[in-house]
Amino acid sequence: MGLRDYAMFLLLATYGLRASEVVAITLDDIHWRQGILRIHQRKTSSPLELPLTNEVLSALVKHLKRTPPPAPYRRVFLRIRAPMGVLKPTAITEAFQALVRKSGLSISYQGPHCMRHAYALRLLKNGTPLKTIGDILGHRTAEATSMYLRLATGDLREVALAVPGGRAGKEGQ
């Protein structure tokens, strides 16, 4: 279970994935030779191809060597406790909350979605354009992406954001 959880949390932190996207990963989504991980983004119904980092690749290999999915399952992450079956996104939330409690860290929002927000902030601080961040996160609008970055007001001052409902050309008012 530790190797499985580590691999899941590493996917969340490395790529900013949703818990639902992580539990949906199948063996067919990992293109080992090409070094690509294919994610099916439910919200946008569009595929996303991500480069497999060495660290993620290593974690996936260790997890799958230790607990390969038995037939007929193709999902990479399964329930380990009986009954064997598909893992639900809530299992990632529960595992994350348990680790936060055990760590003693003061995290205001104790769900795995906070790792997605941290990923978006890391991209912004590295100079990634807002549109690219939105594409990676699977957002349809800049407003959705800006919600992830709302706490980084210092960083956002350097990024031009469209103001919803704002009027252009009203200088001097």
N, C-alpha and C positions, 0 to 999 in steps of 0.2 A: 504494500500500500504506500510505503514511503517513496519508492521509486516512481510509482504512478503519479502521486500527488506532486512530487518535485517536477516531473515532466509537464504536468498540467500547468502548474504555477509559472514555470519557465516560459511556456507558450504565451500565457497571459502577459507576462512582464516584457518579453522580447518583442512581441508583435502587437500588443494592445488588443488581443482578441476578446470576444465576449465568451462567457462561460458556455453558452449554447453552441458556439462555433467550435470550441475545444472538444466538447463531448461528442460532437457530430463527425469528428475526423475519423476517416477510415484508412485502412492500409492502402487503398487505391489512391488516396489523396497525397501520399508521400512518394515523390519521384526521387528515389535514392540516388540514381546515377546522375541525374540532372541537378540535384541539390535544390529541389523546389518542393514547397508545401502548398497545396492548393486548398483554399478555404472557400466554402460555399456561404456567402453572406446572405442570411435569411431576410434581413430588412430591405436590401436592395435587389435581391435575387440575382446578384452578379458574382462571378467567381473572382477570387483574388489570388494571385500567385506571389508567394513570398520566398525569398532565398533562405534555405536551411542554414542556420549558423552552425558552426562546429559544436557549440555547447548544446544547442537544441538537438542536433543530430545524435550526439553522444547520449543525451538523456533518453531520447526515444528508443535508441538501440538497447540501452541497459534495461529499460522498462519492458520492452517486447521480448528480450531474451529471457527475462525472469518470469514474465507472465504473458506468454503469447495468447492471443484470443483464440479460444477453441472454436471449431466449426459448429455452427454455421455463421458465427459472428465475424464481421469484418471491421468493427469499430476498434480503435486503438485503446480507448479507455472504457473499461467495463466495471461493473460492480464486482468487488472481490469477495465480499461477504455473501452468504447464501440469501436469496437465490441468485445465481449467476445471471447477469443480464445487462441491458443497456444502462449506462450511467446517466443520470439526469443532471441538469445544470445546478439544481439545488444542492447536490452532493459536493460540488466545488465550493459553493458558498459555505456550507457547513464545515468542510475541511479547512477553508481559509480562516473562518471565525475561530476554530479550535486552535489553529497555529498562532493567531494574533493574541488570543487569551494566554496561551502558553508562553509566548515571547515576552509578554508584559509591555509591549510597545503601546504607546498612546496614539491610536489611530481613530479619528473621529468617526469615519464610516468604515465599518469592519466587514465590508463585502469585497469580493474580488474585482468588482467594477472600478474600485479606486485605483487599481493597477492600470486600467485603461486610461484613466485621467492622467496618471503619472507619465504614461507613455506619450500621450499627446503633448504634455508640457515639455518632456525631454526633446521631442521632435521640434517644437517651437523654439526652444533655447538653442538648438543646433542649427537654426536658420531655415528650417523646412517651411515652405510656403503653406498658408492656410488651406488652399485648395488641395495640395498634396496630402496634408494631414487628413482632411475630410475624405479623400479617396481611399486612403489606407484604412481608415476607421469604418468606411462603408456608409458615410453620411451623404444624403442627397443635397443638403443645403449648407451654406456657410454659417447660418444661424445655429444649426445643430452642432457644428464643430466648435463654434465660439462658446457654446455652453460648457464644453469640456475645458476651455481655457480661461474661464471667467475669473478664476482665482489668481491668474498670473497677470495682474494689471500692469505691473512694471514692464513685463515682456510685451504685453499687448500694445503698449504705447508706440512701440516700434513697428507694429504691423497695421497696415491700413485695413480697417473693417468697414463694410457697408453698414450704415445706420438704417435699420428698418423704418420705413415711413419718413425718413429724413428728406429734406429739400435741398437740392443742389443749387448753387449759384445765389445764395442769400447772404452775400458778404456784407459786413458793416451793420448787421442788425444786433 
